[in-house]
């Protein structure tokens, strides 16, 4: 599995939104500026996040985005699933005839790896990332990942 720019940028943008939670609606232009991301690209990402019920968009001069639910209820898995689709490390499309070894490796390696990744991503919430980001030691990495 390789996470695309859409998934990586979307996670960055949602973390930015969570870090600024409580400040009202956050303009997408502010997120784009702080994160050095394309405003137009973020618009597309936020359209997906809004359809999935992860953010709420408000129009108008004081408009912008807020999280649709508490950060502790939004997992990295949920975000990446919305933005990436299938998170499998291999192509899940099965050929008409599968070899015995290929089938064995799928069940004993690839499916196990997929499940472990899914389980890990389901344990990391936006609240976890926000807390780790806000309380990070600038000399070390985020311990939640």
C-alpha angles and dihedrals in degrees: 000000000000116000110225126223088261091061095041095045092044092053091048091049094049091048089051089050091050093047088056094042112137093038093095124245113356117217115234088226089061092052091046091050096046093046097039091236132142111268091213092051091050090052089061092046092049091049087061093044091049093050088050092053096244097117137026119220122208121194126216140058092306092038131117137114137310131179111270093219137015115294090241088063096053115081129196086238092058092049095047093045090055094046101034106028111205111034096191120134090224137038106274094203106111122216118236090254117033120196118236093243093047091051091047093050091048093055098037102038117009098040090045091050091048091052094048092050091047092049092050094047090049091057096055114080132186086248090057091050093045092051092046092047095048094045099036124137102233090222095060140052128253106283094206093074 
